[in-house]
Amino acid sequence: MSRVRTAAIADDAYEDAPVLLVTGRDGIEHRLPAVEGWRVMEVIREWGLDIKAECGGACACATCHVHVDPQWADRLPPPSEEEIDRLDEAFDVREESRLACQLLVTAEIDGLRLRLAPGTER
């Protein structure tokens, strides 16, 4: 599994870091160490996976749409009205749809499993 990493993430930031399990549109699951406090969208983008994330986390678009594993749905904070409104602009919206820019990395989401949704590729 190859990953592209930018200099924005220091190697020592991953010591005991939470991990996100992200499946790309190609069906390959990537294990992404994440820095607490970052948005899930930022982690996905910084590891080089194919996600637009055009608004950079402002909840102004739906280009970081993901499908969260149903086992995680009740373990995440509920979506805001603003996030729900933005999801109306996305393709293939499901009950488990979320915007990755609205999910913050914490120790509690270590092991979060999600899939990149169609229509979010660069």
PADREN-640232 format. One record per residue: residue in one letter; x negated, y, z negated of N, C-alpha, C, O in turn. Coordinates in steps of 0.2 Angstrom, whole numbers, padded with zeros to 4 digits, always signed. Example, Ala and Ser with C-alpha at 12.3 -4.5 7.8 and 13.67 -1.06 7.14 Angstrom:
2
a-0066-0028-0039-0062-0022-0039-0066-0016-0039-0071-0017-0042
s-0064-0011-0035-0068-0005-0036-0064+0000-0039-0067+0006-0040
END
This chain:
122
m-0004-0006+0000+0000+0000+0000-0004+0006+0000-0009+0007-0005
s-0004+0010+0005-0008+0016+0005-0004+0022+0003+0002+0023+0004
r-0008+0027-0001-0004+0033-0003-0009+0038-0002-0015+0038-0001
v-0006+0044+0000-0010+0050+0001-0009+0054-0005-0003+0055-0008
r-0014+0057-0008-0014+0061-0014-0017+0068-0013-0022+0068-0010
t-0014+0073-0015-0017+0079-0015-0021+0081-0021-0020+0078-0026
a-0025+0086-0020-0029+0088-0026-0025+0091-0032-0028+0093-0037
a-0018+0092-0031-0014+0095-0036-0014+0091-0042-0012+0093-0047
i-0015+0085-0042-0014+0080-0047-0021+0078-0049-0025+0074-0046
a-0023+0079-0055-0030+0077-0058-0029+0070-0060-0024+0068-0063
d-0035+0066-0059-0035+0059-0061-0033+0058-0068-0030+0053-0070
d-0036+0062-0073-0034+0061-0080-0027+0063-0082-0025+0061-0088
a-0023+0065-0077-0016+0067-0079-0012+0060-0079-0006+0060-0082
y-0015+0055-0077-0011+0048-0076-0012+0044-0082-0009+0038-0082
e-0016+0045-0087-0017+0041-0093-0011+0041-0096-0008+0046-0099
d-0008+0035-0097-0001+0033-0100+0004+0037-0097+0009+0039-0100
a+0004+0038-0091+0009+0042-0087+0015+0038-0086+0014+0032-0085
p+0021+0041-0085+0027+0037-0083+0026+0035-0076+0022+0039-0072
v+0029+0030-0074+0029+0028-0067+0036+0028-0064+0041+0026-0067
l+0036+0030-0057+0042+0030-0053+0041+0025-0048+0036+0024-0045
l+0046+0021-0047+0046+0016-0042+0051+0018-0036+0057+0018-0037
v+0048+0020-0031+0051+0024-0025+0051+0020-0019+0045+0018-0017
t+0057+0018-0016+0057+0014-0010+0058+0019-0004+0063+0023-0004
g+0053+0019+0000+0054+0023+0006+0059+0020+0011+0062+0015+0010
r+0060+0024+0016+0065+0022+0021+0063+0016+0025+0067+0012+0029
d+0056+0014+0025+0054+0008+0028+0055+0002+0024+0053-0004+0026
g+0058+0003+0018+0059-0003+0013+0053-0005+0009+0054-0009+0004
i+0047-0001+0009+0042-0002+0005+0042+0001-0002+0044+0007-0002
e+0042-0002-0007+0042+0001-0014+0035+0004-0016+0030+0000-0015
h+0035+0010-0018+0028+0013-0020+0029+0014-0028+0034+0017-0030
r+0023+0013-0031+0023+0014-0038+0019+0020-0039+0013+0021-0038
l+0022+0026-0042+0020+0032-0042+0019+0035-0049+0024+0036-0052
p+0013+0035-0052+0012+0038-0058+0014+0045-0058+0013+0049-0053
a+0017+0048-0063+0020+0055-0063+0018+0059-0069+0017+0056-0074
v+0017+0065-0068+0015+0070-0073+0022+0072-0077+0026+0074-0073
e+0022+0071-0083+0028+0073-0087+0029+0081-0086+0024+0085-0086
g+0035+0083-0085+0037+0090-0084+0038+0091-0076+0041+0096-0075
w+0035+0087-0072+0036+0088-0065+0043+0086-0063+0046+0082-0066
r+0045+0089-0057+0051+0086-0054+0050+0080-0051+0045+0079-0048
v+0055+0075-0051+0054+0069-0047+0052+0070-0040+0048+0067-0036
m+0055+0075-0037+0054+0078-0030+0047+0079-0029+0044+0077-0024
e+0044+0083-0034+0037+0085-0033+0032+0079-0033+0027+0079-0029
v+0034+0074-0037+0029+0068-0038+0030+0064-0031+0024+0062-0028
i+0036+0064-0028+0036+0060-0022+0033+0064-0016+0029+0060-0012
r+0033+0070-0016+0030+0074-0011+0022+0074-0012+0019+0073-0007
e+0020+0075-0018+0013+0075-0019+0009+0068-0018+0003+0068-0016
w+0013+0063-0018+0010+0056-0017+0010+0055-0009+0008+0049-0007
g+0013+0059-0005+0013+0059+0002+0019+0055+0005+0018+0053+0011
l+0024+0054+0001+0030+0050+0004+0033+0055+0009+0033+0061+0008
d+0037+0053+0013+0040+0057+0019+0047+0060+0016+0052+0057+0017
i+0046+0065+0013+0052+0069+0010+0052+0076+0012+0046+0079+0011
k+0057+0079+0014+0057+0086+0016+0056+0091+0010+0051+0095+0010
a+0061+0091+0006+0061+0095+0000+0060+0102+0002+0055+0106-0001
e+0064+0105+0006+0063+0111+0009+0063+0117+0004+0060+0122+0005
c+0068+0117-0001+0068+0123-0005+0064+0122-0011+0063+0127-0015
g+0060+0117-0011+0054+0117-0017+0057+0116-0024+0053+0117-0028
g+0063+0114-0024+0066+0113-0031+0071+0118-0034+0073+0118-0039
a+0073+0122-0029+0078+0127-0031+0085+0125-0031+0090+0129-0032
c+0087+0119-0029+0093+0116-0028+0097+0120-0023+0103+0122-0024
a+0094+0122-0018+0097+0126-0013+0098+0122-0006+0100+0125-0001
c+0096+0116-0006+0097+0112+0000+0098+0105-0003+0099+0104-0009
a+0099+0100+0002+0099+0093-0001+0094+0088+0003+0095+0082+0004
t+0088+0091+0004+0083+0088+0008+0079+0083+0003+0073+0081+0006
c+0080+0083-0003+0077+0078-0008+0082+0073-0010+0081+0071-0016
h+0087+0072-0007+0092+0067-0009+0089+0060-0009+0086+0058-0005
v+0091+0057-0015+0089+0050-0016+0094+0046-0019+0099+0049-0021
h+0094+0039-0018+0099+0035-0021+0095+0032-0027+0090+0028-0027
v+0098+0033-0033+0095+0030-0039+0098+0023-0040+0104+0022-0039
d+0094+0019-0043+0096+0012-0044+0102+0012-0049+0101+0016-0054
p+0107+0009-0048+0113+0009-0052+0112+0008-0060+0115+0010-0064
q+0106+0004-0061+0105+0003-0068+0102+0009-0072+0102+0009-0078
w+0100+0014-0068+0098+0020-0071+0103+0026-0071+0102+0031-0075
a+0108+0025-0068+0113+0030-0067+0115+0033-0074+0115+0039-0075
d+0117+0029-0079+0119+0031-0086+0113+0034-0090+0114+0036-0095
r+0107+0032-0088+0101+0034-0092+0098+0041-0090+0094+0044-0093
l+0101+0044-0085+0099+0051-0083+0104+0056-0085+0110+0054-0086
p+0101+0062-0086+0106+0068-0087+0111+0068-0081+0109+0067-0075
p+0117+0070-0083+0122+0070-0077+0121+0076-0072+0118+0081-0075
p+0123+0075-0066+0121+0081-0061+0125+0087-0063+0131+0087-0066
s+0123+0093-0062+0126+0099-0063+0131+0100-0057+0131+0097-0052
e+0136+0105-0058+0140+0107-0053+0137+0109-0047+0139+0107-0041
e+0131+0113-0048+0127+0115-0042+0124+0109-0038+0124+0109-0032
e+0122+0104-0042+0119+0098-0038+0124+0095-0034+0123+0092-0029
i+0130+0094-0038+0136+0090-0034+0138+0094-0028+0139+0091-0023
d+0138+0101-0028+0140+0105-0022+0134+0104-0017+0136+0103-0011
r+0128+0103-0019+0123+0103-0014+0123+0096-0010+0122+0095-0004
l+0125+0091-0014+0126+0084-0012+0131+0083-0006+0131+0079-0002
d+0136+0088-0006+0141+0088-0001+0138+0090+0006+0141+0088+0011
e+0131+0092+0006+0128+0094+0012+0123+0088+0014+0121+0088+0020
a+0123+0083+0011+0118+0077+0012+0122+0072+0016+0128+0071+0017
f+0118+0067+0019+0120+0062+0023+0120+0056+0018+0116+0055+0013
d+0124+0051+0019+0125+0044+0016+0125+0045+0008+0121+0042+0004
v+0130+0050+0006+0131+0051-0001+0134+0045-0004+0139+0043-0002
r+0132+0043-0010+0135+0037-0013+0136+0039-0021+0134+0045-0023
e+0139+0035-0025+0140+0036-0032+0133+0037-0035+0133+0041-0040
e+0128+0034-0033+0121+0035-0036+0117+0040-0033+0111+0040-0035
s+0119+0044-0029+0116+0050-0026+0114+0055-0031+0118+0057-0035
r+0108+0057-0030+0105+0063-0034+0100+0067-0030+0098+0065-0025
l+0099+0073-0032+0094+0077-0029+0087+0076-0033+0088+0078-0039
a+0082+0074-0030+0076+0073-0034+0073+0079-0037+0069+0079-0042
c+0075+0085-0035+0072+0091-0038+0076+0093-0044+0073+0097-0048
q+0081+0089-0046+0085+0091-0052+0083+0085-0057+0087+0086-0063
l+0079+0081-0056+0077+0076-0061+0070+0077-0063+0065+0077-0059
l+0069+0078-0070+0062+0080-0073+0059+0073-0075+0063+0069-0078
v+0053+0073-0074+0049+0067-0077+0048+0068-0084+0045+0073-0087
t+0050+0063-0088+0049+0062-0095+0047+0055-0096+0048+0050-0092
a+0045+0054-0102+0043+0047-0104+0049+0042-0104+0049+0036-0103
e+0055+0045-0105+0062+0041-0105+0063+0038-0098+0067+0034-0097
i+0061+0041-0093+0062+0039-0086+0056+0034-0083+0056+0033-0077
d+0052+0032-0087+0047+0028-0085+0050+0022-0082+0054+0018-0085
g+0048+0020-0076+0051+0014-0073+0057+0016-0068+0060+0011-0065
l+0059+0022-0068+0065+0024-0064+0064+0022-0057+0058+0023-0054
r+0069+0019-0054+0069+0016-0048+0074+0019-0043+0079+0020-0045
l+0071+0022-0037+0075+0025-0033+0073+0024-0026+0068+0022-0024
r+0077+0026-0021+0076+0025-0014+0077+0032-0010+0082+0036-0012
l+0073+0034-0006+0074+0040-0002+0080+0039+0003+0080+0034+0006
a+0084+0044+0003+0090+0043+0007+0089+0045+0014+0084+0049+0016
p+0093+0043+0019+0092+0045+0026+0093+0053+0027+0097+0056+0023
g+0090+0056+0031+0091+0063+0033+0086+0067+0029+0087+0073+0029
t+0082+0064+0025+0077+0068+0021+0070+0068+0023+0066+0071+0020
e+0069+0065+0029+0062+0064+0031+0060+0071+0035+0064+0074+0037
r+0053+0072+0034+0050+0078+0037+0050+0077+0044+0048+0082+0048
END
